[in-house]
Amino acid sequence: MEPNEALKKPWTVCVGSDRLSTMLRAEYWERFRTVQAVMNFQYIRCHGLLGDELGVVRRDRWEGRERIFYNFSYLDQIFDTMLAHGVKPFVEWGFMPTALASGDDTVFWWKGNITPPKEWGAWADLVGALTTHWVERYGLDAVRTWLFEVWNEPNLTNFWKDADQEAYFTLYETTVRAIRDVDSDLRVGGPAICGGSDHWIESFLSFVQTRQVPLDFFTRHLYMAHAPSLVSPDFFYQSLAPVHSPLEELQEVRRRIDAAGFSHLPLHITEFNTSYHPQCPVHDTPLNAAYLAQLLSEVGGLVASLSYWTFSDLFEEADVPRALFHGGFGLLAREGIPKPTFHLFEFFQHLGRLVQSRSEHSVVTLTDSGVALMAWNPVLVAGAENQRVVTLTVPWPHGMALLRRRRVHDTAANPWGVWSRMGRPRFPDRQTVEFLKLASVPGIEILVQEPIGGVLTVELLLEKNEVTLVEVVPFQDESSTYWGLDDKRIDGYGTGAEA
């Protein structure tokens, strides 16, 4: 690491959410404002742009005639609201409207159609018409700042019929050329693949190169869970790969893109989390936060964006959630309760712009007012040695230092753990919800410390699955400005002799 290397925060670029239609609900934007106040995301990405529930495309028949009818009214309402909240769309083109689909294969309980179009020309007409509509409604300069991604995980049969690579390449080319026919500077990318089929990297890049199809950025997803060990109507249990695995996976993806002659392409991770399933309990735990900490600390040089999937448990791919805590992807549980991973991102926002030191368990940064550091202790296999001591040296030429520590671990800011001990009420009353919000607040500690030779030695005892933030600022003692200050005269705080 270079001295005072810049700390990049690609996770602030974009965040994921449930399908577009949920943006019509008040709860969606209430939850988004909570995370946006901390993160200041630039983009939102989600599925369902062309879902039938939004009525975007209909095939009308009357008196022996037929027409394809476009209705952008709900999309306009959604995009207006999105932009009013200061965030732009990372447009995912999909899924296929029933009126244009070649088959009836679907995904999720809300039935997103995963088949290619019956007529490629009709698909191109829709893409061109909607892109033109956006330019007319929001202005070309604004739409040029959006990002357009073609489909979602076409390398998986769940999301693209038969995972047909040739058909996806046709979809990509048709979509991109229709977008670029509207304006040659609109930014387009793909293939939005998930892990396990990385031969798509070279195949896709070879295709766009051979066909001279525009490609402004490469997109991929990142999850770290193995095959499930138990699947039930309520839960989807998985174990996680070693903590260093996601970084190694991203390094390999970047290497392969570069080796194919596309080193100029930004790499956008348009979905990432631990598990890929919205009923996996690990998402609700402190382990989820501690596991992802090293990735956030070191990923800056590898990707242009790292989009957490998702910001809220308002998420219905596997049906309407069956409980307050149900293993959902979100940073916020239902009822807006912050999970430990919410605080992971919040803590990283407090770090400074320059990295003073970094390890697999910590990062120390320089801020305008002093130093901010983080440390973490993910424990994938519980045992006797769950704690960890992290010792950090911090340059400190400012005299006495005040250390402000915030902590998340199994017994601090763990509302899922409190909820579990309550008997896991599926639909708790208001008082219980408010109590769980209190249980989501990080623990705090303060320490006043004197540097030795201009250096502070900070020793942190980390509990199992802890993520901790320490902000170091100059200590200023104003006690002498209070006349008659003598706290021993407070009953219970002195010897009693003063009275």
CORKAFEN-V246592 format. One record per backbone hydrogen bond with DSSP energy under -0.5 kcal/mol. NH is the residue of the N-H (numbers start at 1). CO is the residue of the C=O. Records with the same first field share a line. If there is no record, write none. Layout:
# CORKAFEN-V246592
NH->CO ; CO
This chain:
# CORKAFEN-V246592
4->355
5->2 ; 355
7->353
8->6
12->9
13->10
14->10
15->43
16->308
17->45
18->314
20->47
22->19
23->20
24->21
25->22
29->25
30->26
31->27
32->28
33->29
34->30
35->31
36->32
37->33
38->35
39->35
40->36
42->12 ; 13
43->13
44->88
45->15
49->94
50->94
51->48
54->51
55->52
56->51
58->69
60->58 ; 67
62->65
65->62
67->60
69->58 ; 67
71->56
76->72
77->73
78->74
79->75
80->76
81->77
82->78
83->79
84->80
85->81 ; 82
86->83
87->82
88->42
90->44
91->89 ; 147
93->91 ; 149
94->92
96->113
100->97
101->97
102->116
107->112
109->317
111->108
112->107
113->111
114->105
118->100
119->100
123->119
124->120
125->121
126->122
127->123
128->124
129->125
130->126
131->127
132->128
133->129
134->130
135->131
136->132
137->133
138->134
139->134 ; 135
143->139
144->140
145->142
146->143
147->89
148->187
149->91 ; 147
150->189
151->93 ; 149
153->192
154->191
156->153
159->156
160->156
161->114
163->160
164->161
165->163
168->164
169->165
170->166
171->167
172->168
173->169
174->170
175->171
176->172
177->173
178->174
179->175
180->176
181->177
182->178 ; 179
183->179
186->183
187->146
189->148
190->217
192->219
193->219
197->194
200->197
201->198
202->198
203->199
204->200
205->201
206->202
207->203
208->204
209->205
210->206
211->207
212->208
213->208
216->188
217->188
218->266
219->190
220->268
221->193
222->271
224->274
225->274
226->239
229->237
230->237
232->235
236->279
237->230
241->224
245->242
248->244
249->245
250->246
251->247
252->248
253->249
254->250
255->251
256->252
257->253
258->254
259->255
260->256
261->258
262->257
265->262
266->216
268->218 ; 266
269->267 ; 305
270->220 ; 268
271->220
272->307
273->222
280->277 ; 327
281->279
283->280
284->281
285->282
288->282
289->285
290->286
291->287
292->288
293->289 ; 290
294->290
296->292
297->293
298->294
299->295
301->298
302->299
303->299
304->267
305->267
306->10
307->269
308->14 ; 306
309->272
310->308
311->16
313->332
315->313
319->316
324->426
326->324
331->310
332->311
333->337
334->324
336->333
337->334
338->336
339->331
342->339
343->339
344->340
345->341
346->342
347->343
348->344
349->345
350->346 ; 347
351->348
353->366
354->366
355->5
356->354 ; 364
357->364
359->362
362->359
363->374
364->357
365->372
366->354
367->370
371->472
372->365
373->470
374->363
375->468
376->361
377->466
380->378
382->380
386->384
388->462
390->388 ; 460
392->390 ; 458
394->456
396->454
401->449
402->473
403->401 ; 447
404->402 ; 471
405->403 ; 445
406->469
407->443
408->467
409->412
410->464
412->409
413->441
414->439
418->414
419->415
420->416
421->417
422->418
423->420
424->419
428->425
433->429
434->430
435->431
436->432
437->433
438->434
439->435
440->436 ; 437
441->438
443->407
445->405
447->403
449->401 ; 447
452->455
453->451
455->452
456->394
458->392 ; 456
459->457
460->390 ; 458
462->388 ; 460
465->377
466->377 ; 463
467->408
468->375
469->406
470->373
471->404
472->371 ; 470
473->402 ; 471
474->369
475->400
477->475
478->476
481->478
482->479
483->481
485->482
489->486
490->487
493->490
494->490
